[in-house]
Amino acid sequence: MLFHTWTFALFFLVFYAVYLALKGTRLKTPWLLVASYVFYGWWNPLYLSLILWSTTIDYLAVVGMAIRAGEQPRKPYFVGGWLNPLHALLFLYASLIDGLALLRLVDSRSRRAWLALSIVNNLGMLGFFKYGNFVTENCNALLVWLGVPYEIPPPGVLLPVGISFYVFRSLSYTIDYYRGNVERETSFLRYAAFVSLFPSLLMGPIDRAKDLLPQLRHTARISRQDVAEGLSLFVLGLFKKVALADFLKLYVDRVYEAPQNCQAPALILATVAFAWQIYFDFSGYTDMARGVARTMGIRLMLNFNNPYLATGLGDFWRRWHISLSTWFRDYVYIPLGGSRKGEIRTYVNMGLTMLISGLWHGAMWTFVIWGGLHVLGYSLTRGLERSAFYRQRIPRLAKQCFTFSFVCFAWIFFNAASFDEAWLIVTRILQFGWGDPRCPLLLVALVALVWVYQFIYESRLRWTLAPAPVRVGLVVLMLLYVATVGGSGGQRFIYLQF
C-alpha cells in the first residue's frame, strides 16, 4: 500500500475517522496497531510474522534486562488488568529463552546477554533475508575459483519491504535501554505500535524510542495547525514523488538501461537527473509520512535538509537521510571509538561506518563502492573542510558545486545495474564525446525551479516564503500540476528495495 494511491486514501479515511473517535481512550493504541499491521500486511500477510517476531524478542530482551537489574514491574504480571495474561505469557517465554544455548555463551544472568539476544536476532534476520542470496553467490564464486566442485543452493527468499527500517528502530530501543537512555515500555501493544507505526514503517524516518514512545503514551491535542501543516507536507511529498521523481525516472531509465548507446552529455544529464530523482523520491515519501503522522498529532523527525546545498561531504551527510546517518553514528561509529582514539583510528572508524552504510543499501558490490567513494572523498577533504581557509576564503557556491558534483559521481555506482555498467558510464563521460542528450526542457526547468527555491530557503530572502498566501499558493500550484501533468502515481519508491 503506497501513499500516492487511492487504496491508501480510502484506508486513511477509515483509519482517521476511527482514530479521532478513540483518541482519548485506551483503545487508541490497539486501533493504531491494527491499522499498522493491516497497512504492512497489505503487501504480504506473511511479513507480519517477521515484524511480530522482532517486536516480541526485543520487548522480552528489555524485560529481561529490567529483571536482571532488579527493576520492579509497574504492574504484577499475573494480577489484575486485561493485558496481564499477555504479560504472563511473555514472561514465561522470556524464562524459556533465558536457557537457550546462545545465552550460555555469555553470563546468562547479565543484562548484556539479553542485549546480545536482541542484536543477534535482529541482525541475523536482516542478514538472512537481505544478504542470503548475496553471500551464497559470492561463496559459490569463491568455490569455483578454488576449483571445489560444489554449489551452495541459494536460500531463494524475497526481501520483505521495510525490514531494514523497522529492525533498526526496534534494535535502537534495546540498545538505548541498555545504555540507560530510555525508559522501559511496559505496554507490549504500545511498543508494537511504536515498531510498526505505519506512516514511517516502510521507509522511515527511523525515529528513536525516546522521541516517539512518549508521543504514543500521551494523547496530544490535534490542532488545526497540525492538520493544515500535515496536509501541506503530504501535498509537497506527493508533488515530489509524482510530478518530479517519476518524471525524472523516464529520462534516467532510458539512458541507464542502455548506456552503451549514449555519449557524455546524456550520461551526465541522466546522472544529475538521478541525483534529483532519488532525492525527490525518498524525501517525498518522508514528507508524506511526516504529514500523515502530523495529522495524528505525532511529530516525526526531519530526514532531509536540502542536502544538495551542502558545502562539504560531511555537511552532506548531516543533511541526507538524517535518521539513518545519526543511527550509524550512534550505534556503529561511536561504539567503534569515534574520534576519541587518534586521527588514524578516526578515519578507520569513519571508513568502516560508511562501508557498512553502503552495504545496508543493498546486497551488491556497487553499493559498497558507493560507500567507499564517500569514505575516500570525506577522508581527503575532512581536514580541508575544517580549516579557516575553506570556511572563509572559498566561495559558498564553489563549495556547493564541488560537493554536488562528487555526490553525483558516486550516484553512478549506486544506480548502475553492475560495476561493468558503472565503469562504462564513467569512461564514456571522461571521453567527452558529443551527442544530443535528448533531454526534455521541462525536466531541466523543474529541477532549476526547485534548486532556486532551496537557495532562497537558505538565504536572507527566506522571509519571502513565509507568508501564508505564498505557502497556500504553492500548495495550490502543486496540486494543479499533479492533477493536470503528473503521472499515474503507480511507481514504487526507490528505497522500498532497501
MOZIZI-V713716 format. One record per residue. N is the residue number from 1. RES is the residue in three letters. SS is DSSP state (H for helix, E for strand, L for the rest). OMEGA is omega as a letter, one per 20 degrees, with the letter a starting at -180 (* if undefined). Layout:
n->{N;N}
res->{RES;RES}
ss->{SS;SS}
omega->{OMEGA;OMEGA}
//
This chain:
n->{1;2;3;4;5;6;7;8;9;10;11;12;13;14;15;16;17;18;19;20;21;22;23;24;25;26;27;28;29;30;31;32;33;34;35;36;37;38;39;40;41;42;43;44;45;46;47;48;49;50;51;52;53;54;55;56;57;58;59;60;61;62;63;64;65;66;67;68;69;70;71;72;73;74;75;76;77;78;79;80;81;82;83;84;85;86;87;88;89;90;91;92;93;94;95;96;97;98;99;100;101;102;103;104;105;106;107;108;109;110;111;112;113;114;115;116;117;118;119;120;121;122;123;124;125;126;127;128;129;130;131;132;133;134;135;136;137;138;139;140;141;142;143;144;145;146;147;148;149;150;151;152;153;154;155;156;157;158;159;160;161;162;163;164;165;166;167;168;169;170;171;172;173;174;175;176;177;178;179;180;181;182;183;184;185;186;187;188;189;190;191;192;193;194;195;196;197;198;199;200;201;202;203;204;205;206;207;208;209;210;211;212;213;214;215;216;217;218;219;220;221;222;223;224;225;226;227;228;229;230;231;232;233;234;235;236;237;238;239;240;241;242;243;244;245;246;247;248;249;250;251;252;253;254;255;256;257;258;259;260;261;262;263;264;265;266;267;268;269;270;271;272;273;274;275;276;277;278;279;280;281;282;283;284;285;286;287;288;289;290;291;292;293;294;295;296;297;298;299;300;301;302;303;304;305;306;307;308;309;310;311;312;313;314;315;316;317;318;319;320;321;322;323;324;325;326;327;328;329;330;331;332;333;334;335;336;337;338;339;340;341;342;343;344;345;346;347;348;349;350;351;352;353;354;355;356;357;358;359;360;361;362;363;364;365;366;367;368;369;370;371;372;373;374;375;376;377;378;379;380;381;382;383;384;385;386;387;388;389;390;391;392;393;394;395;396;397;398;399;400;401;402;403;404;405;406;407;408;409;410;411;412;413;414;415;416;417;418;419;420;421;422;423;424;425;426;427;428;429;430;431;432;433;434;435;436;437;438;439;440;441;442;443;444;445;446;447;448;449;450;451;452;453;454;455;456;457;458;459;460;461;462;463;464;465;466;467;468;469;470;471;472;473;474;475;476;477;478;479;480;481;482;483;484;485;486;487;488;489;490;491;492;493;494;495;496;497;498}
res->{MET;LEU;PHE;HIS;THR;TRP;THR;PHE;ALA;LEU;PHE;PHE;LEU;VAL;PHE;TYR;ALA;VAL;TYR;LEU;ALA;LEU;LYS;GLY;THR;ARG;LEU;LYS;THR;PRO;TRP;LEU;LEU;VAL;ALA;SER;TYR;VAL;PHE;TYR;GLY;TRP;TRP;ASN;PRO;LEU;TYR;LEU;SER;LEU;ILE;LEU;TRP;SER;THR;THR;ILE;ASP;TYR;LEU;ALA;VAL;VAL;GLY;MET;ALA;ILE;ARG;ALA;GLY;GLU;GLN;PRO;ARG;LYS;PRO;TYR;PHE;VAL;GLY;GLY;TRP;LEU;ASN;PRO;LEU;HIS;ALA;LEU;LEU;PHE;LEU;TYR;ALA;SER;LEU;ILE;ASP;GLY;LEU;ALA;LEU;LEU;ARG;LEU;VAL;ASP;SER;ARG;SER;ARG;ARG;ALA;TRP;LEU;ALA;LEU;SER;ILE;VAL;ASN;ASN;LEU;GLY;MET;LEU;GLY;PHE;PHE;LYS;TYR;GLY;ASN;PHE;VAL;THR;GLU;ASN;CYS;ASN;ALA;LEU;LEU;VAL;TRP;LEU;GLY;VAL;PRO;TYR;GLU;ILE;PRO;PRO;PRO;GLY;VAL;LEU;LEU;PRO;VAL;GLY;ILE;SER;PHE;TYR;VAL;PHE;ARG;SER;LEU;SER;TYR;THR;ILE;ASP;TYR;TYR;ARG;GLY;ASN;VAL;GLU;ARG;GLU;THR;SER;PHE;LEU;ARG;TYR;ALA;ALA;PHE;VAL;SER;LEU;PHE;PRO;SER;LEU;LEU;MET;GLY;PRO;ILE;ASP;ARG;ALA;LYS;ASP;LEU;LEU;PRO;GLN;LEU;ARG;HIS;THR;ALA;ARG;ILE;SER;ARG;GLN;ASP;VAL;ALA;GLU;GLY;LEU;SER;LEU;PHE;VAL;LEU;GLY;LEU;PHE;LYS;LYS;VAL;ALA;LEU;ALA;ASP;PHE;LEU;LYS;LEU;TYR;VAL;ASP;ARG;VAL;TYR;GLU;ALA;PRO;GLN;ASN;CYS;GLN;ALA;PRO;ALA;LEU;ILE;LEU;ALA;THR;VAL;ALA;PHE;ALA;TRP;GLN;ILE;TYR;PHE;ASP;PHE;SER;GLY;TYR;THR;ASP;MET;ALA;ARG;GLY;VAL;ALA;ARG;THR;MET;GLY;ILE;ARG;LEU;MET;LEU;ASN;PHE;ASN;ASN;PRO;TYR;LEU;ALA;THR;GLY;LEU;GLY;ASP;PHE;TRP;ARG;ARG;TRP;HIS;ILE;SER;LEU;SER;THR;TRP;PHE;ARG;ASP;TYR;VAL;TYR;ILE;PRO;LEU;GLY;GLY;SER;ARG;LYS;GLY;GLU;ILE;ARG;THR;TYR;VAL;ASN;MET;GLY;LEU;THR;MET;LEU;ILE;SER;GLY;LEU;TRP;HIS;GLY;ALA;MET;TRP;THR;PHE;VAL;ILE;TRP;GLY;GLY;LEU;HIS;VAL;LEU;GLY;TYR;SER;LEU;THR;ARG;GLY;LEU;GLU;ARG;SER;ALA;PHE;TYR;ARG;GLN;ARG;ILE;PRO;ARG;LEU;ALA;LYS;GLN;CYS;PHE;THR;PHE;SER;PHE;VAL;CYS;PHE;ALA;TRP;ILE;PHE;PHE;ASN;ALA;ALA;SER;PHE;ASP;GLU;ALA;TRP;LEU;ILE;VAL;THR;ARG;ILE;LEU;GLN;PHE;GLY;TRP;GLY;ASP;PRO;ARG;CYS;PRO;LEU;LEU;LEU;VAL;ALA;LEU;VAL;ALA;LEU;VAL;TRP;VAL;TYR;GLN;PHE;ILE;TYR;GLU;SER;ARG;LEU;ARG;TRP;THR;LEU;ALA;PRO;ALA;PRO;VAL;ARG;VAL;GLY;LEU;VAL;VAL;LEU;MET;LEU;LEU;TYR;VAL;ALA;THR;VAL;GLY;GLY;SER;GLY;GLY;GLN;ARG;PHE;ILE;TYR;LEU;GLN;PHE}
ss->{L;L;L;L;L;H;H;H;H;H;H;H;H;H;H;H;H;H;H;H;H;H;L;L;L;L;H;H;H;H;H;H;H;H;H;H;H;H;H;H;H;L;L;L;L;L;H;H;H;H;H;H;H;H;H;H;H;H;H;H;H;H;H;H;H;H;H;H;L;L;L;L;L;L;L;L;L;L;L;L;L;L;L;H;H;H;H;H;H;H;H;H;H;H;H;H;H;L;L;L;H;H;H;H;L;L;L;L;L;L;H;H;H;H;H;H;H;H;H;H;H;H;H;H;H;H;H;H;H;H;H;H;H;H;H;H;H;H;H;H;H;H;H;H;H;H;L;L;L;L;L;L;L;L;L;L;L;L;L;L;L;L;H;H;H;H;H;H;H;H;H;H;H;H;H;H;H;H;H;L;L;L;L;L;L;L;L;H;H;H;H;H;H;H;H;H;L;H;H;H;L;L;L;L;L;L;L;L;H;H;H;H;H;H;H;H;H;L;L;L;L;L;L;H;H;H;H;H;H;H;H;H;H;H;H;H;H;H;H;H;H;H;H;H;H;H;H;H;H;H;H;H;H;H;H;H;L;L;H;H;H;L;L;H;H;H;H;H;H;H;H;H;H;H;H;H;H;H;H;H;H;H;H;H;H;H;H;H;H;H;H;H;H;H;H;L;L;L;L;L;L;L;L;L;L;L;H;H;H;L;L;L;H;H;H;H;H;L;L;L;L;H;H;H;H;H;H;H;H;H;H;H;H;H;H;H;L;L;L;L;L;L;H;H;H;H;H;H;H;H;H;H;H;H;H;H;H;H;H;H;L;L;L;L;H;H;H;H;H;H;H;H;H;H;H;H;H;H;H;H;H;H;H;H;H;L;L;H;H;H;H;H;L;L;L;H;H;H;H;H;H;H;H;H;H;H;H;H;H;H;H;H;H;H;H;L;L;L;H;H;H;H;H;H;H;H;H;H;H;H;H;L;L;L;L;L;L;L;L;L;H;H;H;H;H;H;H;H;H;H;H;H;H;H;H;H;H;L;L;H;H;H;H;H;H;L;L;H;H;H;H;H;H;H;H;H;H;H;H;H;H;H;H;H;L;L;L;L;L;L;L;L;L;H;H;H;H;L}
omega->{a;a;a;r;r;r;r;r;r;r;a;r;r;a;a;r;r;a;r;r;a;a;a;a;r;a;a;a;r;r;r;r;r;r;r;r;r;r;a;a;r;r;a;a;a;r;a;a;a;a;r;r;r;r;a;a;a;r;r;r;r;r;r;r;a;r;r;a;r;r;r;r;a;r;r;a;a;a;r;r;a;r;a;r;r;r;a;r;r;r;r;r;r;r;r;a;a;a;a;a;r;a;r;r;r;r;a;r;a;r;a;r;r;r;r;r;a;a;a;a;a;a;r;r;r;a;a;a;a;a;a;a;r;a;a;a;a;r;r;r;r;r;r;r;r;r;r;a;r;r;r;r;r;r;r;a;r;r;r;a;r;a;a;a;a;r;r;r;a;a;r;r;a;r;r;r;r;r;a;a;a;r;r;r;a;a;r;a;r;r;r;r;r;a;a;a;a;r;a;a;a;a;r;j;a;a;a;a;a;r;a;a;r;r;r;r;a;a;r;r;r;a;r;r;r;a;a;a;r;r;r;r;a;r;r;r;r;r;r;a;a;a;a;a;a;r;r;a;a;a;a;a;a;a;a;r;r;a;a;a;a;r;a;a;r;a;r;a;r;r;r;r;r;r;r;r;a;r;r;a;a;r;r;r;a;r;r;r;r;r;r;r;a;r;r;a;a;a;r;a;r;a;r;a;r;a;a;r;a;a;r;a;r;r;r;a;r;a;a;r;a;a;r;a;r;r;r;r;a;a;r;a;a;r;r;a;r;r;a;a;r;a;a;a;r;a;r;a;r;r;r;a;a;r;r;r;r;r;r;a;r;a;r;a;r;r;r;r;r;r;r;r;r;r;a;a;a;r;a;a;a;r;r;a;a;a;r;r;a;a;a;a;a;a;a;a;r;r;a;r;r;a;a;r;r;r;r;r;r;r;r;a;r;a;a;a;a;r;a;r;r;a;r;r;a;a;r;r;a;r;r;r;a;r;a;a;a;a;r;r;r;r;r;a;a;r;r;r;r;a;r;r;a;r;r;a;a;a;r;a;a;a;a;a;a;a;a;r;r;a;r;r;r;r;r;r;r;r;r;r;r;a;a;a;a;a;a;r;a;a;r;r;a;a;r;r;a;*}
//
